[in-house]
Amino acid sequence: MSGLSRLGATRLTVEAVRVAAKLRGIGLGSAMLDWAVAEGRRRGAALVQLTSDKKREDAHRFYERLGFAATHVGFKLFL
């Protein structure tokens, strides 16, 4: 996906990573994100944009350990 910001740079968008509780801690989530980032690079993405539910604090720590930074606040309107 490309947008007007960042001079129309292509972005890789990841909407959360969810791993079943019994499979956590074995590197599956890291492997999925590693693959996604590599694929984004291969396709010319300049930025990875990741969204996560605000309540998932453990997930946020996981993303930060992988080098992601919480730089924006998102908004939703439920209908």
PyMOL Python script that loads the backbone (N, CA, C, O; Angstrom):
from pymol import cmd

cmd.read_pdbstr("""\
ATOM      1  N   MET A   1       0.855  -1.173   0.000  1.00  0.00           N
ATOM      2  CA  MET A   1       0.000   0.000   0.000  1.00  0.00           C
ATOM      3  C   MET A   1       0.898   1.232   0.000  1.00  0.00           C
ATOM      4  O   MET A   1       1.886   1.262   0.734  1.00  0.00           O
ATOM      5  N   SER A   2       0.589   2.233  -0.789  1.00  0.00           N
ATOM      6  CA  SER A   2       1.333   3.486  -0.745  1.00  0.00           C
ATOM      7  C   SER A   2       0.374   4.610  -0.400  1.00  0.00           C
ATOM      8  O   SER A   2      -0.830   4.514  -0.635  1.00  0.00           O
ATOM      9  N   GLY A   3       0.920   5.665   0.154  1.00  0.00           N
ATOM     10  CA  GLY A   3       0.095   6.787   0.564  1.00  0.00           C
ATOM     11  C   GLY A   3       0.771   8.097   0.201  1.00  0.00           C
ATOM     12  O   GLY A   3       1.858   8.099  -0.376  1.00  0.00           O
ATOM     13  N   LEU A   4       0.135   9.208   0.536  1.00  0.00           N
ATOM     14  CA  LEU A   4       0.691  10.514   0.220  1.00  0.00           C
ATOM     15  C   LEU A   4       1.825  10.900   1.164  1.00  0.00           C
ATOM     16  O   LEU A   4       2.742  11.618   0.766  1.00  0.00           O
ATOM     17  N   SER A   5       1.773  10.434   2.404  1.00  0.00           N
ATOM     18  CA  SER A   5       2.859  10.756   3.317  1.00  0.00           C
ATOM     19  C   SER A   5       4.106   9.966   2.957  1.00  0.00           C
ATOM     20  O   SER A   5       4.018   8.959   2.255  1.00  0.00           O
ATOM     21  N   ARG A   6       5.233  10.397   3.416  1.00  0.00           N
ATOM     22  CA  ARG A   6       6.529   9.757   3.126  1.00  0.00           C
ATOM     23  C   ARG A   6       6.768   9.647   1.622  1.00  0.00           C
ATOM     24  O   ARG A   6       7.308   8.657   1.129  1.00  0.00           O
ATOM     25  N   LEU A   7       6.349  10.699   0.906  1.00  0.00           N
ATOM     26  CA  LEU A   7       6.571  10.794  -0.539  1.00  0.00           C
ATOM     27  C   LEU A   7       6.015   9.607  -1.314  1.00  0.00           C
ATOM     28  O   LEU A   7       6.577   9.216  -2.338  1.00  0.00           O
ATOM     29  N   GLY A   8       4.928   9.038  -0.840  1.00  0.00           N
ATOM     30  CA  GLY A   8       4.278   7.937  -1.540  1.00  0.00           C
ATOM     31  C   GLY A   8       4.971   6.599  -1.363  1.00  0.00           C
ATOM     32  O   GLY A   8       4.748   5.670  -2.140  1.00  0.00           O
ATOM     33  N   ALA A   9       5.823   6.498  -0.329  1.00  0.00           N
ATOM     34  CA  ALA A   9       6.556   5.256  -0.088  1.00  0.00           C
ATOM     35  C   ALA A   9       5.595   4.094   0.157  1.00  0.00           C
ATOM     36  O   ALA A   9       4.538   4.261   0.766  1.00  0.00           O
ATOM     37  N   THR A  10       5.979   2.930  -0.323  1.00  0.00           N
ATOM     38  CA  THR A  10       5.200   1.718  -0.087  1.00  0.00           C
ATOM     39  C   THR A  10       5.374   1.283   1.364  1.00  0.00           C
ATOM     40  O   THR A  10       6.484   1.312   1.896  1.00  0.00           O
ATOM     41  N   ARG A  11       4.291   0.885   1.994  1.00  0.00           N
ATOM     42  CA  ARG A  11       4.313   0.431   3.382  1.00  0.00           C
ATOM     43  C   ARG A  11       3.859  -1.020   3.459  1.00  0.00           C
ATOM     44  O   ARG A  11       2.992  -1.464   2.706  1.00  0.00           O
ATOM     45  N   LEU A  12       4.457  -1.729   4.368  1.00  0.00           N
ATOM     46  CA  LEU A  12       3.990  -3.066   4.722  1.00  0.00           C
ATOM     47  C   LEU A  12       3.084  -2.881   5.930  1.00  0.00           C
ATOM     48  O   LEU A  12       3.512  -2.316   6.936  1.00  0.00           O
ATOM     49  N   THR A  13       1.854  -3.341   5.853  1.00  0.00           N
ATOM     50  CA  THR A  13       0.917  -3.214   6.953  1.00  0.00           C
ATOM     51  C   THR A  13       0.668  -4.574   7.577  1.00  0.00           C
ATOM     52  O   THR A  13       0.289  -5.527   6.895  1.00  0.00           O
ATOM     53  N   VAL A  14       0.887  -4.653   8.897  1.00  0.00           N
ATOM     54  CA  VAL A  14       0.638  -5.870   9.669  1.00  0.00           C
ATOM     55  C   VAL A  14      -0.402  -5.519  10.714  1.00  0.00           C
ATOM     56  O   VAL A  14      -0.195  -4.607  11.515  1.00  0.00           O
ATOM     57  N   GLU A  15      -1.507  -6.227  10.715  1.00  0.00           N
ATOM     58  CA  GLU A  15      -2.535  -5.976  11.711  1.00  0.00           C
ATOM     59  C   GLU A  15      -2.444  -7.052  12.786  1.00  0.00           C
ATOM     60  O   GLU A  15      -3.132  -8.071  12.726  1.00  0.00           O
ATOM     61  N   ALA A  16      -1.591  -6.809  13.760  1.00  0.00           N
ATOM     62  CA  ALA A  16      -1.390  -7.665  14.926  1.00  0.00           C
ATOM     63  C   ALA A  16      -0.845  -9.039  14.553  1.00  0.00           C
ATOM     64  O   ALA A  16      -1.045  -9.532  13.443  1.00  0.00           O
ATOM     65  N   VAL A  17      -0.167  -9.624  15.490  1.00  0.00           N
ATOM     66  CA  VAL A  17       0.321 -10.996  15.366  1.00  0.00           C
ATOM     67  C   VAL A  17      -0.299 -11.763  16.514  1.00  0.00           C
ATOM     68  O   VAL A  17      -0.139 -11.388  17.676  1.00  0.00           O
ATOM     69  N   ARG A  18      -0.996 -12.821  16.201  1.00  0.00           N
ATOM     70  CA  ARG A  18      -1.650 -13.614  17.251  1.00  0.00           C
ATOM     71  C   ARG A  18      -1.175 -15.052  17.170  1.00  0.00           C
ATOM     72  O   ARG A  18      -1.271 -15.702  16.129  1.00  0.00           O
ATOM     73  N   VAL A  19      -0.657 -15.535  18.298  1.00  0.00           N
ATOM     74  CA  VAL A  19      -0.175 -16.906  18.408  1.00  0.00           C
ATOM     75  C   VAL A  19      -0.931 -17.554  19.555  1.00  0.00           C
ATOM     76  O   VAL A  19      -1.055 -16.957  20.624  1.00  0.00           O
ATOM     77  N   ALA A  20      -1.434 -18.753  19.355  1.00  0.00           N
ATOM     78  CA  ALA A  20      -2.161 -19.477  20.409  1.00  0.00           C
ATOM     79  C   ALA A  20      -1.296 -19.562  21.656  1.00  0.00           C
ATOM     80  O   ALA A  20      -0.083 -19.754  21.572  1.00  0.00           O
ATOM     81  N   ALA A  21      -1.933 -19.418  22.815  1.00  0.00           N
ATOM     82  CA  ALA A  21      -1.218 -19.383  24.091  1.00  0.00           C
ATOM     83  C   ALA A  21      -0.278 -20.571  24.265  1.00  0.00           C
ATOM     84  O   ALA A  21       0.836 -20.411  24.762  1.00  0.00           O
ATOM     85  N   LYS A  22      -0.713 -21.750  23.864  1.00  0.00           N
ATOM     86  CA  LYS A  22       0.116 -22.942  24.066  1.00  0.00           C
ATOM     87  C   LYS A  22       1.338 -22.974  23.144  1.00  0.00           C
ATOM     88  O   LYS A  22       2.249 -23.774  23.357  1.00  0.00           O
ATOM     89  N   LEU A  23       1.364 -22.108  22.118  1.00  0.00           N
ATOM     90  CA  LEU A  23       2.487 -22.066  21.176  1.00  0.00           C
ATOM     91  C   LEU A  23       3.397 -20.856  21.386  1.00  0.00           C
ATOM     92  O   LEU A  23       4.371 -20.680  20.655  1.00  0.00           O
ATOM     93  N   ARG A  24       3.085 -20.023  22.380  1.00  0.00           N
ATOM     94  CA  ARG A  24       3.907 -18.834  22.626  1.00  0.00           C
ATOM     95  C   ARG A  24       5.231 -19.226  23.265  1.00  0.00           C
ATOM     96  O   ARG A  24       5.332 -20.229  23.972  1.00  0.00           O
ATOM     97  N   GLY A  25       6.231 -18.417  23.000  1.00  0.00           N
ATOM     98  CA  GLY A  25       7.533 -18.622  23.625  1.00  0.00           C
ATOM     99  C   GLY A  25       8.474 -19.519  22.847  1.00  0.00           C
ATOM    100  O   GLY A  25       9.575 -19.808  23.317  1.00  0.00           O
ATOM    101  N   ILE A  26       8.066 -19.967  21.664  1.00  0.00           N
ATOM    102  CA  ILE A  26       8.940 -20.849  20.879  1.00  0.00           C
ATOM    103  C   ILE A  26       9.473 -20.147  19.621  1.00  0.00           C
ATOM    104  O   ILE A  26      10.127 -20.767  18.783  1.00  0.00           O
ATOM    105  N   GLY A  27       9.184 -18.851  19.506  1.00  0.00           N
ATOM    106  CA  GLY A  27       9.712 -18.079  18.385  1.00  0.00           C
ATOM    107  C   GLY A  27       8.818 -17.985  17.175  1.00  0.00           C
ATOM    108  O   GLY A  27       9.228 -17.444  16.149  1.00  0.00           O
ATOM    109  N   LEU A  28       7.608 -18.497  17.269  1.00  0.00           N
ATOM    110  CA  LEU A  28       6.704 -18.484  16.120  1.00  0.00           C
ATOM    111  C   LEU A  28       6.314 -17.057  15.712  1.00  0.00           C
ATOM    112  O   LEU A  28       6.336 -16.725  14.527  1.00  0.00           O
ATOM    113  N   GLY A  29       5.961 -16.224  16.678  1.00  0.00           N
ATOM    114  CA  GLY A  29       5.592 -14.837  16.380  1.00  0.00           C
ATOM    115  C   GLY A  29       6.742 -14.069  15.750  1.00  0.00           C
ATOM    116  O   GLY A  29       6.552 -13.331  14.783  1.00  0.00           O
ATOM    117  N   SER A  30       7.937 -14.247  16.303  1.00  0.00           N
ATOM    118  CA  SER A  30       9.128 -13.599  15.736  1.00  0.00           C
ATOM    119  C   SER A  30       9.375 -14.074  14.320  1.00  0.00           C
ATOM    120  O   SER A  30       9.695 -13.275  13.440  1.00  0.00           O
ATOM    121  N   ALA A  31       9.231 -15.366  14.097  1.00  0.00           N
ATOM    122  CA  ALA A  31       9.446 -15.921  12.756  1.00  0.00           C
ATOM    123  C   ALA A  31       8.440 -15.343  11.764  1.00  0.00           C
ATOM    124  O   ALA A  31       8.807 -15.025  10.633  1.00  0.00           O
ATOM    125  N   MET A  32       7.174 -15.201  12.169  1.00  0.00           N
ATOM    126  CA  MET A  32       6.164 -14.635  11.271  1.00  0.00           C
ATOM    127  C   MET A  32       6.506 -13.192  10.911  1.00  0.00           C
ATOM    128  O   MET A  32       6.420 -12.801   9.746  1.00  0.00           O
ATOM    129  N   LEU A  33       6.895 -12.399  11.916  1.00  0.00           N
ATOM    130  CA  LEU A  33       7.233 -11.007  11.632  1.00  0.00           C
ATOM    131  C   LEU A  33       8.525 -10.902  10.830  1.00  0.00           C
ATOM    132  O   LEU A  33       8.625 -10.050   9.946  1.00  0.00           O
ATOM    133  N   ASP A  34       9.507 -11.740  11.113  1.00  0.00           N
ATOM    134  CA  ASP A  34      10.744 -11.745  10.326  1.00  0.00           C
ATOM    135  C   ASP A  34      10.421 -12.001   8.859  1.00  0.00           C
ATOM    136  O   ASP A  34      10.938 -11.318   7.975  1.00  0.00           O
ATOM    137  N   TRP A  35       9.563 -12.990   8.603  1.00  0.00           N
ATOM    138  CA  TRP A  35       9.177 -13.298   7.227  1.00  0.00           C
ATOM    139  C   TRP A  35       8.466 -12.107   6.585  1.00  0.00           C
ATOM    140  O   TRP A  35       8.770 -11.731   5.453  1.00  0.00           O
ATOM    141  N   ALA A  36       7.510 -11.512   7.323  1.00  0.00           N
ATOM    142  CA  ALA A  36       6.737 -10.393   6.777  1.00  0.00           C
ATOM    143  C   ALA A  36       7.644  -9.215   6.445  1.00  0.00           C
ATOM    144  O   ALA A  36       7.500  -8.600   5.389  1.00  0.00           O
ATOM    145  N   VAL A  37       8.575  -8.896   7.337  1.00  0.00           N
ATOM    146  CA  VAL A  37       9.490  -7.780   7.100  1.00  0.00           C
ATOM    147  C   VAL A  37      10.384  -8.077   5.897  1.00  0.00           C
ATOM    148  O   VAL A  37      10.591  -7.207   5.050  1.00  0.00           O
ATOM    149  N   ALA A  38      10.907  -9.277   5.815  1.00  0.00           N
ATOM    150  CA  ALA A  38      11.747  -9.652   4.669  1.00  0.00           C
ATOM    151  C   ALA A  38      10.957  -9.558   3.362  1.00  0.00           C
ATOM    152  O   ALA A  38      11.474  -9.080   2.352  1.00  0.00           O
ATOM    153  N   GLU A  39       9.729 -10.007   3.386  1.00  0.00           N
ATOM    154  CA  GLU A  39       8.875  -9.943   2.196  1.00  0.00           C
ATOM    155  C   GLU A  39       8.588  -8.491   1.827  1.00  0.00           C
ATOM    156  O   GLU A  39       8.593  -8.137   0.648  1.00  0.00           O
ATOM    157  N   GLY A  40       8.337  -7.641   2.841  1.00  0.00           N
ATOM    158  CA  GLY A  40       8.134  -6.218   2.574  1.00  0.00           C
ATOM    159  C   GLY A  40       9.358  -5.589   1.935  1.00  0.00           C
ATOM    160  O   GLY A  40       9.240  -4.830   0.973  1.00  0.00           O
ATOM    161  N   ARG A  41      10.532  -5.899   2.463  1.00  0.00           N
ATOM    162  CA  ARG A  41      11.777  -5.387   1.866  1.00  0.00           C
ATOM    163  C   ARG A  41      11.913  -5.861   0.418  1.00  0.00           C
ATOM    164  O   ARG A  41      12.252  -5.087  -0.477  1.00  0.00           O
ATOM    165  N   ARG A  42      11.641  -7.146   0.211  1.00  0.00           N
ATOM    166  CA  ARG A  42      11.756  -7.711  -1.139  1.00  0.00           C
ATOM    167  C   ARG A  42      10.856  -6.984  -2.131  1.00  0.00           C
ATOM    168  O   ARG A  42      11.201  -6.827  -3.302  1.00  0.00           O
ATOM    169  N   ARG A  43       9.700  -6.545  -1.645  1.00  0.00           N
ATOM    170  CA  ARG A  43       8.737  -5.856  -2.511  1.00  0.00           C
ATOM    171  C   ARG A  43       8.924  -4.347  -2.532  1.00  0.00           C
ATOM    172  O   ARG A  43       8.140  -3.635  -3.160  1.00  0.00           O
ATOM    173  N   GLY A  44       9.960  -3.847  -1.847  1.00  0.00           N
ATOM    174  CA  GLY A  44      10.268  -2.417  -1.905  1.00  0.00           C
ATOM    175  C   GLY A  44       9.612  -1.551  -0.849  1.00  0.00           C
ATOM    176  O   GLY A  44       9.600  -0.328  -0.989  1.00  0.00           O
ATOM    177  N   ALA A  45       9.072  -2.133   0.188  1.00  0.00           N
ATOM    178  CA  ALA A  45       8.450  -1.330   1.253  1.00  0.00           C
ATOM    179  C   ALA A  45       9.513  -0.523   1.990  1.00  0.00           C
ATOM    180  O   ALA A  45      10.616  -1.011   2.235  1.00  0.00           O
ATOM    181  N   ALA A  46       9.178   0.702   2.337  1.00  0.00           N
ATOM    182  CA  ALA A  46      10.089   1.582   3.053  1.00  0.00           C
ATOM    183  C   ALA A  46       9.791   1.624   4.544  1.00  0.00           C
ATOM    184  O   ALA A  46      10.585   2.143   5.329  1.00  0.00           O
ATOM    185  N   LEU A  47       8.640   1.076   4.933  1.00  0.00           N
ATOM    186  CA  LEU A  47       8.181   1.194   6.316  1.00  0.00           C
ATOM    187  C   LEU A  47       7.262   0.023   6.635  1.00  0.00           C
ATOM    188  O   LEU A  47       6.461  -0.398   5.801  1.00  0.00           O
ATOM    189  N   VAL A  48       7.386  -0.495   7.849  1.00  0.00           N
ATOM    190  CA  VAL A  48       6.433  -1.494   8.338  1.00  0.00           C
ATOM    191  C   VAL A  48       5.501  -0.779   9.302  1.00  0.00           C
ATOM    192  O   VAL A  48       5.953  -0.168  10.270  1.00  0.00           O
ATOM    193  N   GLN A  49       4.234  -0.852   9.046  1.00  0.00           N
ATOM    194  CA  GLN A  49       3.222  -0.231   9.888  1.00  0.00           C
ATOM    195  C   GLN A  49       2.447  -1.347  10.572  1.00  0.00           C
ATOM    196  O   GLN A  49       1.764  -2.131   9.913  1.00  0.00           O
ATOM    197  N   LEU A  50       2.555  -1.418  11.897  1.00  0.00           N
ATOM    198  CA  LEU A  50       1.949  -2.505  12.652  1.00  0.00           C
ATOM    199  C   LEU A  50       0.872  -1.941  13.568  1.00  0.00           C
ATOM    200  O   LEU A  50       1.101  -0.948  14.258  1.00  0.00           O
ATOM    201  N   THR A  51      -0.295  -2.565  13.578  1.00  0.00           N
ATOM    202  CA  THR A  51      -1.350  -2.147  14.490  1.00  0.00           C
ATOM    203  C   THR A  51      -1.605  -3.258  15.500  1.00  0.00           C
ATOM    204  O   THR A  51      -1.449  -4.444  15.208  1.00  0.00           O
ATOM    205  N   SER A  52      -2.002  -2.834  16.697  1.00  0.00           N
ATOM    206  CA  SER A  52      -2.274  -3.786  17.770  1.00  0.00           C
ATOM    207  C   SER A  52      -3.329  -3.196  18.691  1.00  0.00           C
ATOM    208  O   SER A  52      -3.389  -1.981  18.882  1.00  0.00           O
ATOM    209  N   ASP A  53      -4.145  -4.047  19.252  1.00  0.00           N
ATOM    210  CA  ASP A  53      -5.153  -3.604  20.206  1.00  0.00           C
ATOM    211  C   ASP A  53      -4.448  -2.944  21.394  1.00  0.00           C
ATOM    212  O   ASP A  53      -3.464  -3.474  21.911  1.00  0.00           O
ATOM    213  N   LYS A  54      -4.945  -1.810  21.814  1.00  0.00           N
ATOM    214  CA  LYS A  54      -4.330  -1.036  22.896  1.00  0.00           C
ATOM    215  C   LYS A  54      -4.233  -1.828  24.201  1.00  0.00           C
ATOM    216  O   LYS A  54      -3.348  -1.563  25.015  1.00  0.00           O
ATOM    217  N   LYS A  55      -5.113  -2.777  24.407  1.00  0.00           N
ATOM    218  CA  LYS A  55      -5.159  -3.558  25.652  1.00  0.00           C
ATOM    219  C   LYS A  55      -4.101  -4.653  25.710  1.00  0.00           C
ATOM    220  O   LYS A  55      -3.869  -5.201  26.787  1.00  0.00           O
ATOM    221  N   ARG A  56      -3.454  -4.996  24.607  1.00  0.00           N
ATOM    222  CA  ARG A  56      -2.515  -6.128  24.544  1.00  0.00           C
ATOM    223  C   ARG A  56      -1.101  -5.704  24.937  1.00  0.00           C
ATOM    224  O   ARG A  56      -0.204  -5.653  24.095  1.00  0.00           O
ATOM    225  N   GLU A  57      -0.910  -5.404  26.208  1.00  0.00           N
ATOM    226  CA  GLU A  57       0.369  -4.882  26.682  1.00  0.00           C
ATOM    227  C   GLU A  57       1.512  -5.877  26.503  1.00  0.00           C
ATOM    228  O   GLU A  57       2.634  -5.467  26.204  1.00  0.00           O
ATOM    229  N   ASP A  58       1.258  -7.169  26.679  1.00  0.00           N
ATOM    230  CA  ASP A  58       2.311  -8.170  26.449  1.00  0.00           C
ATOM    231  C   ASP A  58       2.750  -8.154  24.988  1.00  0.00           C
ATOM    232  O   ASP A  58       3.938  -8.268  24.684  1.00  0.00           O
ATOM    233  N   ALA A  59       1.778  -8.011  24.087  1.00  0.00           N
ATOM    234  CA  ALA A  59       2.103  -7.947  22.659  1.00  0.00           C
ATOM    235  C   ALA A  59       2.935  -6.707  22.359  1.00  0.00           C
ATOM    236  O   ALA A  59       3.850  -6.760  21.536  1.00  0.00           O
ATOM    237  N   HIS A  60       2.631  -5.603  23.009  1.00  0.00           N
ATOM    238  CA  HIS A  60       3.378  -4.366  22.771  1.00  0.00           C
ATOM    239  C   HIS A  60       4.834  -4.539  23.195  1.00  0.00           C
ATOM    240  O   HIS A  60       5.742  -4.084  22.500  1.00  0.00           O
ATOM    241  N   ARG A  61       5.057  -5.189  24.325  1.00  0.00           N
ATOM    242  CA  ARG A  61       6.437  -5.452  24.759  1.00  0.00           C
ATOM    243  C   ARG A  61       7.145  -6.353  23.749  1.00  0.00           C
ATOM    244  O   ARG A  61       8.322  -6.141  23.457  1.00  0.00           O
ATOM    245  N   PHE A  62       6.457  -7.341  23.219  1.00  0.00           N
ATOM    246  CA  PHE A  62       7.002  -8.227  22.193  1.00  0.00           C
ATOM    247  C   PHE A  62       7.424  -7.421  20.969  1.00  0.00           C
ATOM    248  O   PHE A  62       8.540  -7.586  20.477  1.00  0.00           O
ATOM    249  N   TYR A  63       6.540  -6.547  20.468  1.00  0.00           N
ATOM    250  CA  TYR A  63       6.854  -5.742  19.285  1.00  0.00           C
ATOM    251  C   TYR A  63       8.046  -4.828  19.555  1.00  0.00           C
ATOM    252  O   TYR A  63       8.915  -4.673  18.696  1.00  0.00           O
ATOM    253  N   GLU A  64       8.092  -4.227  20.733  1.00  0.00           N
ATOM    254  CA  GLU A  64       9.207  -3.337  21.076  1.00  0.00           C
ATOM    255  C   GLU A  64      10.530  -4.108  21.125  1.00  0.00           C
ATOM    256  O   GLU A  64      11.565  -3.583  20.715  1.00  0.00           O
ATOM    257  N   ARG A  65      10.503  -5.351  21.625  1.00  0.00           N
ATOM    258  CA  ARG A  65      11.726  -6.172  21.641  1.00  0.00           C
ATOM    259  C   ARG A  65      12.233  -6.433  20.226  1.00  0.00           C
ATOM    260  O   ARG A  65      13.431  -6.624  20.018  1.00  0.00           O
ATOM    261  N   LEU A  66      11.327  -6.440  19.261  1.00  0.00           N
ATOM    262  CA  LEU A  66      11.695  -6.667  17.866  1.00  0.00           C
ATOM    263  C   LEU A  66      12.096  -5.378  17.153  1.00  0.00           C
ATOM    264  O   LEU A  66      12.426  -5.407  15.968  1.00  0.00           O
ATOM    265  N   GLY A  67      12.071  -4.255  17.857  1.00  0.00           N
ATOM    266  CA  GLY A  67      12.508  -2.992  17.282  1.00  0.00           C
ATOM    267  C   GLY A  67      11.412  -2.039  16.841  1.00  0.00           C
ATOM    268  O   GLY A  67      11.710  -0.955  16.339  1.00  0.00           O
ATOM    269  N   PHE A  68      10.146  -2.416  17.016  1.00  0.00           N
ATOM    270  CA  PHE A  68       9.044  -1.523  16.658  1.00  0.00           C
ATOM    271  C   PHE A  68       8.889  -0.444  17.727  1.00  0.00           C
ATOM    272  O   PHE A  68       9.146  -0.683  18.906  1.00  0.00           O
ATOM    273  N   ALA A  69       8.468   0.735  17.307  1.00  0.00           N
ATOM    274  CA  ALA A  69       8.242   1.845  18.230  1.00  0.00           C
ATOM    275  C   ALA A  69       6.782   2.276  18.140  1.00  0.00           C
ATOM    276  O   ALA A  69       6.209   2.337  17.052  1.00  0.00           O
ATOM    277  N   ALA A  70       6.189   2.572  19.287  1.00  0.00           N
ATOM    278  CA  ALA A  70       4.803   3.055  19.339  1.00  0.00           C
ATOM    279  C   ALA A  70       4.817   4.552  19.026  1.00  0.00           C
ATOM    280  O   ALA A  70       5.017   5.376  19.918  1.00  0.00           O
ATOM    281  N   THR A  71       4.602   4.897  17.755  1.00  0.00           N
ATOM    282  CA  THR A  71       4.746   6.278  17.311  1.00  0.00           C
ATOM    283  C   THR A  71       3.426   6.991  17.038  1.00  0.00           C
ATOM    284  O   THR A  71       3.408   8.213  16.895  1.00  0.00           O
ATOM    285  N   HIS A  72       2.328   6.253  16.964  1.00  0.00           N
ATOM    286  CA  HIS A  72       1.045   6.854  16.598  1.00  0.00           C
ATOM    287  C   HIS A  72      -0.077   6.330  17.486  1.00  0.00           C
ATOM    288  O   HIS A  72       0.061   5.306  18.154  1.00  0.00           O
ATOM    289  N   VAL A  73      -1.178   7.051  17.475  1.00  0.00           N
ATOM    290  CA  VAL A  73      -2.407   6.617  18.139  1.00  0.00           C
ATOM    291  C   VAL A  73      -3.456   6.448  17.049  1.00  0.00           C
ATOM    292  O   VAL A  73      -3.621   7.322  16.198  1.00  0.00           O
ATOM    293  N   GLY A  74      -4.159   5.331  17.078  1.00  0.00           N
ATOM    294  CA  GLY A  74      -5.203   5.097  16.077  1.00  0.00           C
ATOM    295  C   GLY A  74      -6.592   5.309  16.664  1.00  0.00           C
ATOM    296  O   GLY A  74      -6.770   5.263  17.881  1.00  0.00           O
ATOM    297  N   PHE A  75      -7.557   5.536  15.817  1.00  0.00           N
ATOM    298  CA  PHE A  75      -8.923   5.775  16.249  1.00  0.00           C
ATOM    299  C   PHE A  75      -9.870   4.893  15.452  1.00  0.00           C
ATOM    300  O   PHE A  75      -9.631   4.600  14.281  1.00  0.00           O
ATOM    301  N   LYS A  76     -10.952   4.471  16.106  1.00  0.00           N
ATOM    302  CA  LYS A  76     -11.992   3.668  15.463  1.00  0.00           C
ATOM    303  C   LYS A  76     -13.341   4.229  15.856  1.00  0.00           C
ATOM    304  O   LYS A  76     -13.500   4.816  16.926  1.00  0.00           O
ATOM    305  N   LEU A  77     -14.294   4.044  14.992  1.00  0.00           N
ATOM    306  CA  LEU A  77     -15.683   4.387  15.274  1.00  0.00           C
ATOM    307  C   LEU A  77     -16.474   3.117  15.046  1.00  0.00           C
ATOM    308  O   LEU A  77     -16.631   2.678  13.907  1.00  0.00           O
ATOM    309  N   PHE A  78     -16.973   2.522  16.118  1.00  0.00           N
ATOM    310  CA  PHE A  78     -17.767   1.301  15.998  1.00  0.00           C
ATOM    311  C   PHE A  78     -19.194   1.659  15.629  1.00  0.00           C
ATOM    312  O   PHE A  78     -19.776   2.560  16.234  1.00  0.00           O
ATOM    313  N   LEU A  79     -19.764   0.982  14.662  1.00  0.00           N
ATOM    314  CA  LEU A  79     -21.117   1.282  14.181  1.00  0.00           C
ATOM    315  C   LEU A  79     -22.088   0.215  14.601  1.00  0.00           C
ATOM    316  O   LEU A  79     -23.275   0.301  14.285  1.00  0.00           O
TER     317      LEU A  79
END
""", "prot")
cmd.dss("prot")
cmd.show_as("cartoon", "prot")
cmd.util.cbc("prot")
cmd.orient("prot")
